């Protein structure tokens, strides 16, 4: 049983299932771009750079309509990282 199966049991609409499938298809490509991502049962995704595993983590909601591609998600990572640096 995968986290994606767990999410589909919790979030049951067709739109939510399509979004979960899209994220599942993207997940392996994060590593290729130098990132890891953890997905939680409440629909959160935590992203961080492989070279900085104990440093900054960005967090997004899987169901946020602003994120359709890996580039969208990594752009949000960059925005959150820059905001973190400016604290």
Secondary structure, DSSP 8 states (H G I E B T S, - for coil): --HHHHHHHH--SHHHHHHHHHHHHHHHHHHHTTEEEEE-TTSEEEEEEGGGTTS--EEEETT-TT--SHHHHHHHHHHHHHHHHT-
